Amino acid sequence: MKENVLEVLIYLFDNYMDEEEARWEPDRESLTEELEQAGFMDGEIEKAFAWLEGLATHREQPPGQEQIHTEAALRIYSERENERLDAECLGFVMFLEQNGILTPAHREIVIERIMALDSDDIDLDQVKWVILMVLFNLPGQEAAYAWMEDLVFDQTIGRVH
């Protein structure tokens, strides 16, 4: 059985969050039933819904709440963040920020959503998926989302043998 919250989120993202198609929007009960039929456990399904609700709160924040970006700013990660995210993951987040894909405020949403996964095994592919979901959720981030989508799907396809 599938037991990872991120796997539930990826399943939902792949099947229901396609911005190019208008899709049927099932209710939570129908989604839960479909996810159970796909092999996901109730606890993981509920955690995934809670994660998505947490993500939605960031979309509802009023514009202008982003921090001012300065070259002198330095993000210090907490001990808990450093335990869960290795140097490769943190370096990738920094790379995206330095290249304008993530703003400092968006970086914080990404870190918060990664930590909300409540998983000790966070790898770079999982970080990429979280970033993709965060960018999809944020208005006005279509270009950043498209760039990230290409990166995630190009590398995913390249790994399938």
Beta strands, then each sheet from edge to edge (+ up, - down):
end
